[in-house]
Amino acid sequence: MKKLFLYILLCVLCCLTSCSEEELNGNGILALSVKMGASVPSTTRTLPTLDELNNGCVVKLRNSDSKLIREYEGISTVPSSLELVTGMYTISGSAGIKVDAAYDAPYYSGSMDFEIKRNQTTPITLPLYVQNTVVTTDYTEVAAAKFKSSKVTVSMSRGALEFDKEHPELTGYFMLPTGETELDWKVEAVTVDDISYTKEGTLKDIKISTKYTLTFDYEELDPQDGGMAITLNVAEEPMLKAWNIGISRQPRIERYENGVFHSLNDPVNFALDDSGKDVDVFVLTTSELKSLTLTCPEFISKVGLKSSSIDVLTMADNVKETIKDKVTFANYYDEETTNSIVKMTFKAAFFAAFAKKEGEEDKGGDYLVVIKATDANGKYRTANLRILVSNAIVTTELVNDYAVWAHRVTVEANVNKTAYDAAESKDLAFEYRVLGSESEWDKAVATIEENNQSKMSALITGLTPGTTYEYRAWCSGQSSESPTYTFTTERTIQLKNSGFEDWSQPDKPLLLYKSGDDMYWDSGNWGSTTLSANDNVTTYDESLRAPGTTGTRSIKMKSAFVGLGSIGKFAAGNAFVGKYIKTIGTSGAQIGFGRPHAARPDKLVGYAKYNPVAINYSDLDYVKKGDMDNGYVYVAIGDWPEDGTGDNNVPFLVDTSAKKFFDKTGPNVIAYGEIIFPEATEGDGMIPFEIELKYKDTNRKAKYIILVATSSRYGDYFTGGTGSTLWLDDLELIYNND
């Protein structure tokens, strides 16, 4: 019950060749069909039932501009399919009642960004975690026998709940305010001897999505020591057990090659003199697969079978024996999730069967293997595995995802070296154009790779971001056309609130987003305002702005000593893309760095002003008091994993108390750049600055961006100068990656 999984299966089914599917003109389909888990564990009759959570579940879909484009209340209202244009989207879900403190009132929520791509299927799992801190009480056998009555009060700043001994089934759900990590408890007990006893305390470092069981014990003491003692044992249990909201869909049929899933609309190519290669095709369903048929009269007649099609799930043993050296199958079914996976391996011998027609000269051909998958719900999909057998000089290859940037792409093709050497004309190129434009083909000159004479490649530049192109290999000595494939360039994604115009202050910390918006930027204000709302180290400034800006504010980060008298800590003014998680006493904080960002920029530009002062606080041996403070801005692009150090929205966890910091040389950093302000900037206004991103690996796709700015470079180590101030405005990511 502790975790809801909203399974969103996003299926992009463009340019379908099957007569049972509709042409989508470059869009994609969001296929939605919702099913809930079989039951919800219940401790009292008032806990929401499965049907109540089903009916109250709210699903929202927003586009890349955060505009709400679809909203559904109740699982039954979610459509079975939804056509979407290609691009980035955010899906969010929530269920339950959101109250400060109540019995049996769980509240679940979660959100995730995803991208709809043409000719690809994107499976998304959206976890809806319980957002409450959950409390129950219990007594040892000794305490239960000794206490005639007892009452436990658990409280936080916005509410309190009481638990009595006579109702052990009570479960309390608390919605802790942001930044609050403590629960106070008080037990009032009366023994069977009518002796009253009271004890109270505080639970620290309380987490959401966690259940705390408070077990009270009783111990007899010497009368001189009070006669009795109540002790408390706290059991902490992360509430991560899955309770599934599943969204089912039609079966998926995809070809797997070079570590990437491809649509079956893209043909398998090989030459007549090629020994061939194995090709894997996967069929995936969200309910049990009941039928999987292959129809290809040319192949089936060649192997001596009488029927024009075979069902691989029910075929006879003699059929398996006949085709075992040409097609193999592996079938997996998970009874708990009802998911089915079938892996079909079409072996090299399978494709070789198409290379020659008996009694005829080798001349290749164009063949279709029709694959139809049907699940237990009657949902089905039909797809065509296209096979092109040809002695063409050049044959187009599928482009690797990482080779496609916002403005450029590297494309490749196979070269039939024998045919190429024999050709009289040997000019090589790739032709390309915007898909559906019907315009003349543009050409990019190609070259044969030095270390692989059977490959040619070309770099195509000057492309439009977020656009789908078709392309094909070309040779002047080739009479037939090479297969045509497609790619979609990366979008040029910008930072949200990059002009720092949007702010709000629902409590003491000043926040870098307006009320009602989702957090994108955050700052150390959560820690600096622990004592007072006057201690915000990051604010906005309406008197200093970028030259020529249309905005009215810049961001102002000013380092300060935060505390009372000599009790406190140095705090650097800062802002970062991510989320401040929690303050850890006076020793530091946990911060989530980064936000989803599926794009690879070349630069970060913007405007800055810096006024440093001499360092008067230092916890570092290599930074001395009296040295001049430095301003610091850095940006990183990476593919950090979901391994427990962060989550989908803030992938990298910084823990200053544990000395865990961001490492620019880390294995998941794809690109990095920084700027250091060692002295005051010139003039009274803001000056332009530029950070070049240097890519250490261009063969990986970006998943996240990290951006950090601070008025004191070593502020993570409580080191800097009180009063050092850094202003920023109008940040922009540049994508001139030709």
C-alpha positions in Angstrom: 0.0 0.0 0.0 3.0 2.2 0.4 3.7 3.1 -3.2 1.4 3.5 -6.2 2.8 2.7 -9.6 1.1 4.5 -12.5 2.2 2.6 -15.6 2.1 4.9 -18.5 3.0 3.2 -21.8 3.7 5.8 -24.4 3.6 4.3 -27.9 4.7 6.3 -30.9 3.3 4.5 -33.9 4.0 6.7 -37.0 3.8 5.8 -40.7 2.3 2.4 -39.9 2.3 -0.1 -42.8 -0.4 -2.3 -41.3 -3.9 -1.7 -42.8 -5.4 -1.9 -39.3 -3.6 1.2 -38.1 -4.1 4.8 -39.0 -1.4 7.1 -40.4 -0.4 9.7 -37.7 1.4 12.3 -39.8 4.4 12.5 -37.5 2.5 12.5 -34.2 2.6 9.8 -31.5 0.0 7.8 -29.5 -0.3 7.8 -25.8 -2.0 4.5 -25.2 -3.8 4.5 -21.8 -5.8 1.8 -20.2 -5.9 1.8 -16.4 -6.1 -1.1 -14.0 -5.7 -1.1 -10.3 -4.1 -3.6 -7.9 -6.4 -6.2 -6.5 -6.7 -4.9 -2.9 -5.5 -2.2 -0.5 -4.5 -3.3 3.0 -6.9 -1.8 5.5 -6.4 -1.2 9.3 -9.8 0.4 9.9 -13.1 0.7 8.1 -12.4 4.3 7.3 -9.2 3.7 5.2 -10.0 4.6 1.6 -11.0 1.6 -0.5 -9.5 0.7 -3.8 -12.6 2.0 -5.6 -12.4 5.3 -3.7 -8.8 5.8 -4.7 -9.6 4.7 -8.3 -12.4 7.2 -8.5 -10.5 10.0 -6.9 -7.2 9.5 -8.7 -6.3 12.6 -10.7 -4.0 12.3 -13.8 -2.7 15.5 -15.5 -0.7 15.8 -18.7 1.2 19.0 -19.5 3.3 20.0 -22.5 6.8 21.4 -22.5 5.4 24.9 -21.8 3.8 23.5 -18.6 0.4 24.1 -20.2 -2.3 21.7 -19.0 -3.5 19.8 -22.1 -5.4 16.9 -20.5 -6.8 16.2 -17.0 -8.7 13.1 -15.9 -10.4 12.5 -12.6 -11.1 8.8 -11.9 -9.3 5.9 -13.5 -12.3 5.0 -15.6 -12.2 8.4 -17.4 -8.7 7.9 -18.8 -9.0 7.1 -22.6 -7.6 3.9 -24.1 -5.5 5.9 -26.6 -4.5 9.6 -27.1 -2.7 11.1 -30.1 0.1 13.5 -29.2 2.5 15.5 -31.2 6.2 14.7 -30.7 7.9 16.6 -27.9 8.4 16.7 -24.1 5.6 16.2 -21.6 5.0 16.0 -17.9 2.6 13.5 -16.4 1.5 13.7 -12.8 -0.9 11.8 -10.6 -2.4 12.1 -7.1 -4.8 10.1 -5.0 -6.2 10.4 -1.5 -7.0 13.3 0.8 -4.3 15.9 1.6 -4.8 17.0 5.2 -2.3 18.1 7.9 -3.0 15.3 10.4 -5.7 12.6 10.3 -6.4 9.0 10.9 -6.4 6.6 7.9 -5.9 9.4 5.3 -3.0 8.5 3.0 -2.1 10.9 0.2 -0.1 9.8 -2.8 1.5 11.9 -5.5 4.3 11.9 -8.1 5.3 13.3 -11.5 7.7 12.6 -14.3 8.9 14.2 -17.5 8.9 12.1 -20.7 9.4 12.6 -24.5 7.2 11.4 -27.3 9.4 10.4 -30.3 8.5 9.3 -33.7 9.0 5.6 -34.6 9.8 4.7 -31.0 8.0 3.3 -28.0 8.6 4.9 -24.6 7.6 3.0 -21.5 7.1 5.2 -18.5 6.6 4.1 -14.9 5.3 6.9 -12.7 5.7 6.1 -9.0 3.1 7.7 -6.7 4.6 7.6 -3.2 2.7 8.1 0.0 3.5 11.7 1.0 2.6 11.3 4.6 4.7 10.4 7.7 2.7 7.5 9.2 2.6 6.7 12.9 1.2 3.8 14.9 1.5 2.9 18.6 2.0 -0.5 20.4 2.7 -1.8 23.8 4.8 -4.7 25.0 3.0 -7.5 26.9 4.4 -6.2 30.2 3.2 -2.6 29.5 -0.2 -3.7 28.2 -0.8 -5.7 31.4 0.5 -3.0 33.7 -1.4 0.0 32.2 -5.1 0.3 33.0 -5.2 3.2 30.5 -2.8 5.2 28.4 -2.9 7.9 25.8 -0.2 8.9 23.4 -0.3 12.3 21.7 1.9 12.9 18.6 2.1 16.4 17.3 3.8 18.7 14.8 3.4 22.4 14.0 0.1 22.0 12.2 -1.8 19.3 14.1 -1.8 16.5 16.6 -3.3 13.1 16.9 -4.1 11.0 20.0 -3.7 7.2 20.2 -5.2 5.3 23.2 -4.5 1.8 24.4 -8.0 0.6 23.7 -7.7 1.3 19.9 -4.4 -0.1 18.8 -5.6 -0.2 15.2 -5.4 3.6 14.8 -3.0 4.8 12.1 -2.1 8.5 11.9 -1.1 10.3 8.7 0.9 13.5 9.0 1.7 16.0 6.2 4.8 17.6 7.5 5.4 21.2 6.3 8.4 21.7 4.1 11.6 21.7 6.1 10.0 20.3 9.3 11.6 17.0 10.4 10.5 16.5 14.0 7.4 14.9 15.7 6.8 15.5 19.4 5.3 12.7 21.5 3.7 12.5 24.9 2.5 9.4 26.8 0.1 9.7 29.7 -0.5 6.4 31.5 -2.4 5.1 34.5 -1.3 1.8 36.0 -3.6 -0.8 37.5 -2.4 0.5 40.9 -3.9 3.9 39.9 -0.5 5.5 39.6 -0.3 8.2 36.9 2.8 8.7 34.8 3.7 11.1 32.0 6.7 11.1 29.7 7.4 13.1 26.5 10.1 13.5 23.9 10.9 14.3 20.3 11.4 12.1 17.2 14.1 13.7 15.0 15.0 13.4 11.4 11.5 12.3 10.5 11.0 11.4 6.8 8.0 11.2 4.6 7.0 7.9 3.0 8.0 6.3 6.2 6.0 4.5 9.0 7.1 4.9 12.6 5.8 2.4 15.1 6.1 3.6 18.7 6.3 0.7 21.1 6.1 1.5 24.8 7.5 -0.7 27.6 7.2 -0.7 31.4 10.0 -1.3 33.8 9.9 -1.6 37.7 12.5 0.6 39.4 13.7 1.0 42.9 11.3 3.3 44.8 14.2 5.7 45.3 14.5 6.0 41.5 10.8 6.7 41.0 9.3 3.2 41.2 8.7 2.8 37.5 9.9 3.8 34.0 8.3 3.9 30.6 10.7 3.3 27.7 10.1 3.9 24.0 11.4 1.8 21.1 10.9 3.4 17.6 10.8 1.2 14.5 11.3 3.0 11.2 9.9 1.3 8.1 10.2 2.9 4.6 6.8 2.6 2.9 7.9 1.3 -0.4 5.7 -1.8 -0.9 4.0 -1.5 -4.3 0.3 -0.9 -4.8 -0.1 -0.8 -8.5 -2.2 1.5 -10.7 -1.4 -0.1 -14.0 -2.2 1.4 -17.4 -2.4 -1.4 -20.0 -2.1 -1.0 -23.7 -1.8 -2.8 -27.0 1.1 -5.2 -27.5 4.4 -3.7 -28.5 6.4 -5.2 -31.4 9.9 -3.9 -31.8 13.2 -4.8 -33.4 16.3 -4.7 -31.1 19.6 -3.8 -32.7 22.8 -2.2 -31.5 21.4 -1.7 -28.0 18.4 0.3 -29.3 14.7 -0.6 -29.9 13.6 0.3 -33.5 10.3 0.3 -35.2 9.6 -2.6 -37.6 8.9 0.1 -40.2 12.6 0.2 -40.8 13.7 -2.7 -43.0 16.5 -5.2 -42.4 19.0 -4.9 -45.2 21.7 -7.4 -46.4 23.5 -8.0 -49.7 23.2 -11.2 -51.7 26.8 -12.1 -50.8 26.3 -11.3 -47.2 26.4 -14.1 -44.6 23.6 -12.3 -42.7 23.2 -11.5 -39.1 20.8 -12.4 -36.3 17.9 -10.0 -35.7 16.0 -9.9 -32.4 12.3 -8.9 -32.3 10.6 -8.4 -29.0 6.8 -8.6 -28.3 5.8 -7.1 -25.0 2.3 -7.1 -23.5 0.7 -5.8 -20.2 -1.6 -8.9 -20.0 -0.9 -12.5 -20.9 0.0 -13.1 -24.5 -2.4 -15.6 -26.1 -1.4 -15.7 -29.7 1.6 -14.7 -31.8 1.5 -15.5 -35.5 4.0 -15.2 -38.3 2.8 -15.0 -41.8 5.2 -15.1 -44.7 4.3 -17.5 -47.6 7.8 -17.2 -49.2 9.6 -18.4 -46.2 7.1 -21.1 -45.0 7.0 -22.7 -48.5 10.8 -22.7 -48.6 11.0 -24.8 -45.4 8.3 -27.2 -46.6 5.4 -26.2 -44.3 1.9 -26.3 -45.7 0.2 -23.5 -43.9 0.8 -19.8 -44.8 1.3 -18.8 -41.1 2.3 -20.3 -37.8 1.4 -19.5 -34.2 4.7 -19.6 -32.3 2.8 -20.2 -28.9 0.9 -23.3 -30.1 3.0 -24.7 -33.0 3.6 -28.5 -33.1 6.9 -30.0 -32.2 7.6 -31.0 -35.8 7.2 -27.3 -36.8 9.7 -26.2 -34.1 12.2 -28.8 -35.3 11.8 -27.6 -38.9 12.5 -23.9 -38.3 14.8 -24.2 -35.2 18.0 -23.2 -37.2 16.2 -20.2 -38.7 13.9 -18.8 -36.0 14.1 -19.3 -32.2 11.7 -18.2 -29.5 11.9 -17.5 -25.7 8.6 -16.8 -23.8 8.5 -15.1 -20.4 5.3 -14.5 -18.4 5.0 -12.8 -15.0 1.9 -13.9 -13.1 2.1 -11.1 -10.6 2.3 -8.2 -13.1 0.6 -10.2 -16.0 3.4 -8.9 -18.3 4.5 -11.1 -21.2 7.7 -10.9 -23.2 8.5 -13.0 -26.2 12.0 -12.8 -27.8 12.1 -14.0 -31.4 15.5 -14.3 -32.9 15.5 -14.4 -36.7 18.8 -16.1 -37.5 21.2 -15.5 -40.4 19.9 -18.7 -42.0 16.4 -17.2 -42.0 17.4 -14.2 -44.1 19.6 -16.3 -46.4 16.5 -18.2 -47.5 15.3 -15.1 -49.2 18.5 -14.4 -51.2 17.8 -16.8 -54.0 14.7 -18.1 -55.7 15.1 -21.7 -56.9 16.0 -22.0 -60.5 16.5 -18.3 -60.9 19.5 -16.0 -60.9 20.3 -14.3 -57.6 18.4 -11.0 -57.7 17.3 -10.3 -54.1 13.9 -8.9 -53.3 11.6 -7.1 -50.9 9.8 -9.4 -48.5 7.4 -9.0 -45.5 7.0 -11.1 -42.4 3.7 -10.2 -40.9 3.7 -10.5 -37.0 0.4 -10.4 -35.1 0.3 -10.4 -31.3 -3.0 -10.8 -29.3 -3.3 -10.6 -25.5 -5.8 -12.0 -23.0 -7.8 -8.8 -23.2 -8.3 -9.1 -26.9 -6.0 -6.3 -27.7 -3.7 -6.9 -30.7 -1.1 -5.3 -32.9 0.1 -6.2 -36.3 3.6 -5.2 -37.6 5.6 -6.0 -40.6 9.3 -7.1 -40.5 10.5 -5.9 -43.9 13.5 -7.7 -45.5 15.5 -6.0 -48.3 17.9 -8.3 -50.2 20.0 -6.3 -52.6 23.5 -5.9 -54.2 23.2 -2.2 -54.0 26.5 -0.4 -53.6 25.4 1.5 -50.5 22.7 0.6 -48.0 21.5 3.1 -45.4 21.9 2.2 -41.7 19.8 3.3 -38.8 21.2 6.3 -37.0 22.3 6.0 -33.4 20.3 8.1 -31.0 23.5 9.7 -29.5 24.6 10.8 -33.0 21.6 13.1 -33.4 22.1 16.6 -31.9 19.9 19.8 -32.1 21.6 21.1 -35.3 23.7 18.2 -36.6 23.7 14.4 -37.1 26.3 11.8 -38.1 24.7 9.2 -40.5 26.2 6.0 -41.7 25.7 3.4 -44.5 27.1 0.0 -45.4 29.3 -0.1 -48.5 29.4 -3.2 -50.8 33.1 -3.0 -51.4 33.1 -5.4 -54.3 30.3 -3.5 -56.1 31.9 -0.2 -55.2 35.3 -1.1 -56.6 33.7 -2.3 -59.8 31.5 0.8 -60.3 32.6 3.4 -62.8 31.2 6.4 -60.8 32.1 6.5 -57.2 30.7 9.7 -55.7 29.2 9.1 -52.2 26.7 11.2 -50.3 23.7 11.2 -48.1 20.4 12.8 -49.2 18.1 14.3 -46.6 15.1 16.5 -46.3 12.4 17.4 -43.7 9.9 14.5 -43.5 6.7 15.1 -45.5 8.1 18.2 -47.2 8.3 16.6 -50.7 11.1 19.1 -51.4 14.3 18.4 -53.3 16.8 16.3 -51.5 19.8 18.1 -50.0 23.1 16.3 -50.2 25.9 15.9 -47.7 29.2 14.5 -49.0 30.1 11.1 -47.5 33.5 9.4 -47.1 34.5 5.8 -46.6 35.9 5.3 -43.1 39.6 4.7 -43.0 39.5 1.8 -40.4 36.4 0.2 -42.0 36.2 0.1 -45.8 32.7 -1.3 -45.7 31.3 1.8 -43.9 30.7 5.4 -45.1 29.6 8.3 -43.0 28.7 12.0 -43.3 28.2 14.9 -40.9 25.0 16.8 -41.7 24.8 20.3 -40.2 22.5 23.3 -40.2 19.5 21.2 -39.1 16.4 22.6 -37.3 15.9 21.5 -33.7 13.0 19.3 -32.8 12.4 18.3 -36.5 12.0 14.9 -38.2 14.1 14.3 -41.3 14.3 11.5 -43.7 17.6 10.4 -45.2 19.2 7.8 -47.5 22.6 6.8 -48.7 23.5 7.7 -52.3 26.1 6.6 -54.8 26.5 8.0 -58.3 27.2 4.5 -59.6 24.1 2.9 -58.1 21.0 2.4 -60.1 18.6 1.6 -57.3 17.6 3.7 -54.3 19.0 2.9 -50.8 16.4 2.4 -48.0 15.1 5.7 -46.5 15.1 6.1 -42.7 14.3 9.0 -40.3 15.8 10.8 -37.3 14.5 13.6 -35.1 16.8 16.3 -33.9 17.1 17.2 -30.3 15.0 20.1 -29.0 16.7 23.2 -27.7 15.4 23.1 -24.1 15.9 26.2 -22.0 16.1 26.7 -18.3 12.8 27.5 -16.5 12.6 31.0 -14.9 15.9 31.9 -16.4 15.3 35.6 -16.0 14.5 35.1 -12.3 11.1 36.9 -12.5 9.0 34.4 -10.6 9.2 34.3 -6.8 7.0 33.4 -3.8 7.2 33.3 0.0 4.5 31.1 1.6 6.7 30.8 4.7 10.0 32.1 5.9 12.1 31.0 2.9 11.9 33.1 -0.3 11.3 30.6 -3.2 12.4 30.9 -6.8 9.1 30.0 -8.3 5.6 31.6 -8.2 2.8 30.2 -6.2 1.1 27.2 -8.0 4.1 26.4 -10.1 6.4 23.4 -9.8 9.8 24.0 -8.3 12.7 24.0 -10.7 15.3 26.3 -9.0 16.0 26.3 -5.2 18.4 27.9 -2.8 19.9 27.6 0.6 17.2 29.9 2.0 15.6 26.8 3.6 18.6 26.5 5.9 19.5 30.2 6.4 15.9 31.1 7.5 15.7 28.5 10.3 15.7 31.2 12.9 14.3 34.2 11.0 12.6 35.1 7.7 15.1 38.0 7.6 18.0 35.6 6.9 17.2 34.8 3.2 20.6 34.8 1.6 19.1 34.6 -1.9 16.6 37.3 -3.0 15.6 39.2 -6.0 16.7 42.7 -6.9 14.6 45.2 -8.9 17.2 47.9 -9.1 19.8 45.9 -11.0 19.0 44.0 -14.3 20.6 42.8 -17.5 21.1 45.5 -20.1 18.1 45.6 -22.5 16.1 43.0 -20.6 12.4 43.0 -20.7 12.3 41.7 -17.1 12.0 43.6 -13.9 14.2 41.5 -11.6 17.6 39.8 -11.2 18.7 37.2 -8.7 20.9 38.5 -5.8 23.0 36.0 -3.8 24.6 37.6 -0.7 26.8 35.6 1.7 26.1 36.2 5.4 26.6 34.9 8.9 23.3 33.4 10.1 22.6 33.0 13.8 22.3 34.8 17.1 25.5 36.3 18.5 28.3 33.9 18.2 26.0 30.9 17.7 25.4 30.3 14.0 27.1 29.5 10.7 28.4 31.2 7.6 26.0 30.8 4.7 26.8 31.5 1.1 24.2 33.1 -1.2 23.4 30.5 -3.7 20.9 29.2 -6.3 20.8 25.8 -8.0 18.7 23.8 -10.4 17.3 21.2 -8.1 15.8 20.9 -4.6 16.9 21.7 -1.0 16.0 18.5 0.9 16.8 19.1 4.5 19.0 20.9 7.0 21.2 18.7 9.2 21.7 20.7 12.4 24.6 23.2 12.0 26.8 20.6 10.2 25.2 21.0 6.8 22.4 20.0 4.5 21.2 17.5 1.9 20.5 19.0 -1.5 19.3 17.3 -4.7 21.1 18.7 -7.7 19.8 18.6 -11.3 16.6 18.5 -13.3 15.6 16.4 -16.4 17.1 17.8 -19.5 17.2 15.7 -22.7 19.3 18.1 -24.7 23.0 18.9 -25.2 23.8 22.6 -25.3 27.2 24.1 -26.1 27.2 27.2 -23.8 25.5 29.0 -21.0 25.4 32.7 -21.4 23.9 35.4 -19.2 24.7 38.6 -17.3 26.4 38.9 -14.0 27.7 41.4 -11.4 30.0 40.5 -8.6 31.1 42.4 -5.5 33.5 40.3 -3.3 34.8 40.9 0.2 37.7 39.3 2.0 37.1 35.9 3.5 36.4 36.1 7.2 35.1 32.6 7.8 37.1 29.5 6.7 37.0 25.8 7.6 39.6 24.9 5.0 43.3 24.7 5.4 44.0 25.9 1.8 41.7 29.0 2.0 43.0 31.6 4.4 41.1 34.4 6.1 41.9 37.6 4.4 42.0 36.0 0.9 39.5 37.6 -1.5 36.3 35.7 -2.0 35.3 34.3 -5.4 32.0 34.1 -7.2 31.3 30.8 -8.9 28.9 29.4 -11.5 29.1 25.9 -13.0 26.9 23.8 -15.3 27.1 20.0 -16.1 25.2 17.7 -18.4 25.0 14.1 -17.5 23.2 10.7 -17.3 23.2 10.1 -13.6 21.4 6.8 -12.8 18.4 6.2 -10.5 20.5 4.4 -7.9 19.2 5.8 -4.6 21.5 8.8 -4.5 18.8 10.9 -6.0 15.5 10.4 -7.9 14.0 11.0 -11.3 13.7 14.8 -10.7 16.8 15.6 -8.7 19.4 12.9 -9.7 22.4 13.8 -7.7 22.4 14.0 -3.9 24.8 16.4 -2.1 25.3 15.9 1.6 27.6 18.5 3.1 27.5 17.0 6.5 28.9 13.7 5.1 31.3 15.6 2.9 29.6 14.3 -0.3 29.9 16.9 -3.0 29.5 17.1 -6.7 32.5 15.8 -8.7 32.9 17.4 -12.1 35.1 14.5 -13.2 32.5 11.9 -12.1 31.7 9.0 -14.5 28.2 10.3 -15.3 29.3 13.8 -16.3 29.0 14.1 -20.1 29.9 17.8 -20.3 31.1 20.5 -17.9 31.9 24.2 -17.8 32.4 26.8 -15.2 33.3 30.5 -14.6 35.1 31.9 -11.5 34.7 35.6 -10.6 38.1 36.3 -8.8 37.4 40.0 -8.4 34.7 42.6 -8.7 33.2 43.0 -12.1 33.7 46.3 -13.9 31.3 49.2 -13.7 28.0 49.6 -11.8 25.9 47.4 -14.0 25.9 43.8 -15.1 28.3 42.4 -17.7 27.8 39.5 -20.1 29.5 36.2 -19.3 29.8 32.9 -21.2 30.5 29.3 -20.0 31.6 26.8 -22.7 30.5 23.2 -22.1 33.3 20.8 -22.9 32.0 17.3 -23.8 34.2 14.4 -22.7 31.8 11.9 -24.3 29.7 12.6 -27.4 28.4 9.0 -27.6 25.9 9.4 -24.7 22.5 11.1 -24.5 21.8 13.7 -21.9 19.3 13.0 -19.2 19.8 15.8 -16.7 21.3 19.3 -16.2 23.0 20.6 -13.1 23.6 24.3 -12.6 24.9 26.0 -9.5 25.7 29.6 -8.7 27.1 31.0 -5.5 28.5 34.3 -4.1 31.2 32.3 -2.2 33.0 29.6 -4.1 33.7 27.5 -1.0 30.4 28.1 0.6 29.8 24.3 0.8 32.6 24.2 3.3 31.2 27.2 5.3 34.0 29.4 3.9 33.7 32.9 2.5 33.3 36.5 3.1 30.3 38.1 4.8 28.7 40.5 2.2 30.1 38.9 -1.0 27.3 39.4 -3.5 26.6 37.8 -6.9 23.8 38.9 -9.3 22.7 36.9 -12.3 20.1 37.6 -15.0 18.8 36.4 -18.3 20.5 33.0 -18.5 20.3 31.2 -21.8 21.6 27.8 -23.1 23.1 28.1 -26.6 22.9 25.2 -29.1 25.2 26.2 -31.9 26.5 22.7 -32.2 27.4 22.6 -35.8 
